[in-house]
Amino acid sequence: MKEKIKFFIGRVKAGRLQEMWRQTVWIYRYARRYWLSMIFYTFLGMFGTVVSLLTSMVSKNLVDIITGHEAGMVVQTFCMMIGLNLGATLVGMVSDYASGWISMKVDAEIKADIFEKILVTDWESLTNYHTGDLLTRWSSDASNISSGVLSFVPNFIIYFFRFVSAFAMIIYYDASFAIFAFLGMPVSLLLSRTLMNRMVNNDRRSAAMGAKMSGFNQEAFSNVQIIKAFDLVRLYIARLRQLQEEYISMRLDFKKMSIGTSLLLTTVGLMVSYASYGWGIYRVWSGAITYGTMTMFLTLSGTLTGTLHNLTTLVPTAIGLTTSAGRLMDIVEMPREDYSHDDEAQRFWEANRAEGMSLCIRDVKYAYRNGTMVFEHASMEAHPHEVIGLVGPSGEGKTTMMRLMLALIAPQEGEVLLCGGNAGGEYGTGSGTGIGSSSLALTASARKLFSYVPQGNTLFSGTIAENMRNVKPEATEEEMIEALKLACAWEFVEKLPEGLYSPVKERGGGFSEGQAQRLAIARALLRKSPLLLLDEATSALDVATERRVLRNIMQDRYPRTCIVTTHRPTVLSACSRVYGIRDRHCVVLSEAEIDEQVRGF
């Protein structure tokens, strides 16, 4: 007893019980929305128990009638038994439907909520997780919770009611049978502790393995071209086989444990059943009970043993569910982005729609959470109708600067602001309003003021029109064609058999890299945002097309501020101003420095 108390106290000190309680409360934040349905499900389960017990009693009477040759009641009792069996079947079907409905609703609710929260989670925090792991948590863990949410309170109430009612019937008819009914309980209770400990370890191993396999599959399918190009097909097949072997080995370990547990419980159950059967025969032979009562006791004894087993298995089931909840809570409890300034950003846009906006970065310091310092006292600015170039060696911070502009990350010092019109800074060409008189601090809410074309292929599967309308659902065909012309994409789109409604495969399949880049640029231009960020977005274009695209952007009358990161100095001659990243600062390059870079390209 002392050892058990010490074990319990140790678990409490370790915080496991408190953590399980917190996870359970988190689960029922979703489940409680369907409390009426869960009460209905619980009522059906209890009603089914009553019907089952009544069926046992009618079956007892039928056996007694037959063995006593009381033919007058046979038909009536037999019909009653048929009616109860039909009723039990109907209740079971309705109960299955109710449990399925609740599970699907909770599953949809959790997945929609988790999906939304993943999308608004702090970007840098989210990058700590592999996309395969995120997908496993969102899919498998959420489904595990939704399918098992009825294993908590509703099933506990149903099983407890079934146990108490069956035990009460046994006591009412013959208390001596209660001894045999309880013979298997110590074994079930002893196994519950062992199962609980093993279930915790199994769930963790299973979740980790599932995430590992999901991540492998996701990366392999996303990089089929690379796998083929480097002739890595055999290598990846071998890796998959190895992962499958690890998974099979793990599942077989679980299966062995399950088989051993089931074998022990089955053996104990058979021993209890045979002992009850022997005791029943003796009681019938001695005239203490009828044969029908004995058959009822045997049925009820099995009900008690099975129900107790169900109650004990709720413990490992609950552990599995709380483990899944904990994995999801790891995601949803990460820092969130700040979307509380949506109205302020909208008002700022309306006030500056005609003149456009300037981007003002002042004395920014930024280091990633791993300690890597990227910027110290970095400053730059860009104004409407300007194309600003940003150059520097690979890995020196060009993409990081784009992330600061998009508020995906926040500087530790300094400020990143949007300023009304031409801010009239050092390089401004107009009178301006000044930074202090009209400015907006960059948060997630300000992203509606940006259009962005990142590195790589960023098209979605669907059609060209669907891709473009992702950023502007109400866009007309004329507006889309205008944007395609600015991006020098209409020249090949209009030749396609289906034009704007030509299909786009996953990751831009069906188009060359240069065509996909121009479509992505057209999509960004269609949005008519006051700020346009192009992160190596013209790298796949030939020099002539690249110049035409940038010239079109500069000559467009829309008051757009454009910032371009590039490794190709040939772009720089089309820029109003060029910043170079040097020693964690942003330095304006002179014409001589730009010419030198162009000549050395």
Residue pairs with C-beta under 8 A, 6 or more apart in sequence:
11 17
12 18
19 322
19 326
20 318
20 319
20 322
23 321
23 322
23 323
23 325
23 326
23 329
24 152
24 318
24 321
24 322
24 325
26 325
26 329
27 145
27 149
27 152
27 321
27 322
27 325
28 149
28 152
30 106
30 109
30 110
30 113
30 145
30 149
31 38
31 106
31 149
31 152
33 109
34 102
34 105
34 106
37 98
37 101
37 102
37 105
38 102
38 150
38 153
38 154
40 98
41 95
41 98
41 99
41 102
41 150
41 154
42 153
42 154
42 157
42 158
44 91
44 94
44 95
44 98
45 95
45 154
45 155
45 157
45 158
45 161
46 157
46 158
46 161
47 91
48 88
48 91
48 92
48 95
49 158
49 161
49 162
49 165
50 165
51 84
51 87
51 88
51 91
52 88
52 162
52 303
53 165
53 166
53 169
54 84
55 81
55 84
55 85
55 88
56 169
56 296
56 299
56 300
57 169
57 296
58 77
58 80
58 81
58 84
59 81
59 292
59 295
59 296
59 299
60 290
60 292
60 293
60 295
60 296
61 73
61 77
61 292
62 74
62 77
62 78
62 81
62 292
63 290
63 291
63 292
63 295
64 70
64 290
64 291
64 292
64 293
65 71
65 73
65 74
65 77
65 292
66 74
67 290
67 291
67 292
99 150
102 149
102 150
103 146
103 147
103 149
103 150
104 146
106 145
106 146
106 149
107 142
107 143
107 145
107 146
107 147
110 142
110 145
110 146
110 328
111 138
111 139
111 142
113 332
114 137
114 138
114 142
114 328
114 331
114 332
115 138
117 331
117 332
117 336
118 126
118 134
118 138
118 331
118 332
120 336
120 337
120 339
120 444
121 331
121 332
121 334
121 335
121 336
121 337
122 334
122 335
122 336
122 337
123 337
123 403
123 408
123 409
124 368
124 369
124 408
124 409
125 334
125 335
126 134
126 334
129 331
130 211
130 215
131 215
131 218
132 211
132 212
132 213
132 214
132 215
132 216
132 217
132 218
132 219
133 211
133 214
133 215
134 331
135 214
135 218
136 207
136 210
136 211
136 214
136 215
137 211
137 327
137 328
137 330
137 331
138 328
140 207
140 210
140 324
141 207
141 324
141 325
141 327
141 328
142 324
142 328
144 320
144 321
144 324
145 321
145 324
145 325
145 328
148 317
148 320
148 321
149 321
151 314
151 317
151 318
151 321
152 314
152 318
152 321
155 310
155 314
156 311
156 314
159 307
159 310
159 311
159 314
160 311
162 303
162 307
163 304
163 307
163 308
163 311
166 300
166 303
166 304
166 307
167 178
167 181
167 304
169 296
169 300
170 177
170 178
170 181
170 297
170 300
170 301
170 304
171 178
173 289
173 293
173 296
173 297
174 283
174 288
174 289
174 293
174 297
176 279
176 283
177 276
177 279
177 280
177 297
177 300
177 301
180 272
180 275
180 276
180 279
180 301
181 272
181 276
181 300
181 301
181 304
181 305
182 304
183 268
183 271
183 272
183 275
184 265
184 268
184 269
184 271
184 272
184 305
184 308
185 305
185 308
187 264
187 265
187 268
188 265
188 268
188 305
188 308
188 309
188 312
189 312
191 261
191 264
191 265
191 312
192 312
192 313
192 315
192 316
195 261
195 312
195 313
195 315
195 316
196 315
196 316
196 319
198 257
198 316
199 316
199 319
199 320
200 319
200 323
202 254
202 257
203 319
203 320
203 323
203 324
204 323
205 250
206 250
206 254
207 323
207 324
207 327
209 246
209 247
209 250
212 243
213 243
213 247
216 239
216 240
216 243
220 227
220 236
220 240
222 507
226 232
227 233
227 236
265 309
269 302
269 305
272 301
272 305
273 298
273 301
273 302
276 297
276 298
276 301
277 298
280 289
280 294
280 295
280 297
280 298
281 294
283 289
283 294
284 290
284 291
284 294
289 297
337 407
337 443
337 444
338 443
338 444
338 445
339 443
339 444
339 445
340 443
340 445
341 440
341 441
341 443
341 445
341 446
342 445
342 448
344 440
344 445
345 440
345 443
345 445
345 446
345 448
345 449
346 448
348 418
348 420
348 438
348 440
348 449
349 448
349 449
349 530
351 420
351 438
352 420
352 421
352 438
352 530
353 530
354 559
355 384
355 420
355 421
355 422
355 559
356 383
356 384
356 385
356 421
356 422
356 530
356 559
356 560
356 561
357 384
357 418
357 419
357 420
357 421
357 449
357 530
357 531
357 561
358 381
358 382
358 383
358 384
358 418
358 419
358 420
358 421
358 422
358 423
358 425
358 428
358 432
358 561
359 380
359 381
359 382
359 405
359 416
359 417
359 418
359 419
359 531
359 561
359 563
360 381
360 415
360 416
360 417
360 418
360 419
360 423
360 425
360 435
360 439
361 378
361 379
361 380
361 381
361 401
361 404
361 405
361 414
361 415
361 416
361 417
361 586
362 379
362 414
362 415
362 416
362 417
363 377
363 378
363 379
363 413
363 414
363 415
364 375
364 377
364 378
364 379
364 404
364 411
364 413
364 414
364 415
364 416
365 375
365 376
365 377
365 378
365 411
365 412
365 413
365 414
366 373
366 374
366 375
366 378
366 400
366 404
366 409
366 411
366 412
367 373
367 374
367 412
368 374
373 584
374 397
374 400
374 584
375 397
375 400
375 401
375 411
375 584
375 585
375 586
376 584
376 585
377 414
377 584
377 585
378 401
378 414
378 581
378 584
378 585
378 586
379 414
379 585
379 586
380 388
380 390
380 401
380 579
380 586
381 423
381 425
381 426
381 427
381 428
382 388
382 531
382 561
382 562
382 563
382 577
383 422
383 423
383 425
383 427
383 428
383 429
383 430
383 561
384 421
384 422
384 530
384 559
384 560
384 561
385 554
385 559
385 560
385 561
386 561
386 562
386 576
386 577
387 550
387 553
387 554
387 562
387 563
387 564
387 574
387 575
387 576
388 561
388 562
388 563
388 564
388 575
388 576
388 577
388 578
388 579
389 564
389 565
389 566
389 571
389 572
389 575
389 577
389 578
389 579
390 398
390 401
390 563
390 564
390 565
390 566
390 578
390 579
390 581
390 586
391 398
391 565
391 566
391 567
391 569
391 572
391 578
391 579
391 580
391 581
391 589
391 597
392 398
392 580
392 581
392 582
393 581
394 567
396 581
397 581
397 584
398 535
398 565
398 581
399 455
399 535
399 565
400 409
401 565
401 581
401 586
402 452
402 454
402 533
402 535
402 563
402 565
403 409
404 410
404 411
404 416
404 442
405 416
405 442
405 450
405 531
405 533
405 563
406 442
406 447
406 450
406 452
406 533
407 416
407 442
407 443
407 444
407 446
407 447
415 441
416 441
416 442
417 435
417 439
417 440
417 441
417 442
418 439
418 440
418 442
418 446
418 449
418 531
419 433
419 434
419 435
419 438
419 439
419 440
420 433
420 437
420 438
420 439
421 430
421 432
421 433
421 438
422 428
422 429
422 430
422 431
422 432
423 432
423 433
423 434
423 435
424 430
424 431
424 432
424 433
424 434
425 432
425 435
427 577
427 588
440 446
448 529
449 529
449 530
449 531
450 529
450 531
450 532
450 533
451 471
451 524
451 525
451 527
451 529
451 531
451 532
451 533
452 524
452 532
452 533
452 535
453 517
453 520
453 521
453 523
453 524
453 532
453 533
453 534
453 535
453 537
454 535
454 536
454 537
455 535
455 536
455 537
455 539
457 507
457 508
457 513
457 516
457 517
457 520
458 508
458 520
459 467
459 504
459 507
459 508
459 511
459 516
459 519
459 520
460 466
460 467
460 470
460 504
461 504
461 505
461 506
462 503
462 504
463 498
463 500
463 501
463 502
463 503
463 504
464 480
464 493
464 499
464 500
464 501
464 502
464 504
464 519
465 477
465 480
465 500
465 501
466 504
467 504
467 519
467 523
468 475
468 480
468 483
468 500
468 519
468 522
468 523
468 526
469 475
469 480
470 523
471 523
471 524
471 526
471 527
472 479
472 526
472 527
472 528
475 526
477 500
479 526
480 500
480 522
480 526
481 490
481 500
483 522
483 523
483 525
483 526
484 490
484 493
484 518
484 519
484 522
485 552
486 522
486 525
486 549
486 552
486 553
486 556
487 518
487 519
487 521
487 522
487 525
487 549
487 552
488 518
488 545
488 548
488 549
488 552
489 515
489 518
489 519
489 521
489 522
492 515
493 499
493 500
493 502
493 519
496 502
502 510
503 510
504 510
504 511
504 519
508 516
508 519
511 519
512 540
513 540
514 540
514 541
514 542
514 545
516 540
517 537
517 538
517 539
517 540
517 541
518 541
518 545
518 549
520 537
521 534
521 537
521 538
521 549
524 532
524 534
525 532
525 553
525 556
528 558
529 560
530 559
530 560
530 561
531 560
531 561
531 562
531 563
532 553
532 560
532 561
532 562
532 563
533 562
533 563
534 562
534 563
534 564
534 565
535 565
536 565
536 566
536 567
537 564
538 546
538 549
538 550
538 564
538 566
538 568
538 571
539 566
539 567
539 568
541 549
543 568
543 570
546 568
546 570
546 571
547 570
547 571
547 574
550 562
550 564
550 571
550 574
550 575
551 574
553 560
553 562
554 562
554 574
554 576
564 571
564 575
566 572
568 601
569 594
569 597
569 598
569 600
569 601
570 598
570 601
572 578
572 589
572 594
572 597
572 598
573 594
573 598
577 588
578 588
578 589
578 594
579 586
579 587
579 588
579 589
580 586
580 587
580 588
580 589
580 593
581 587
589 597
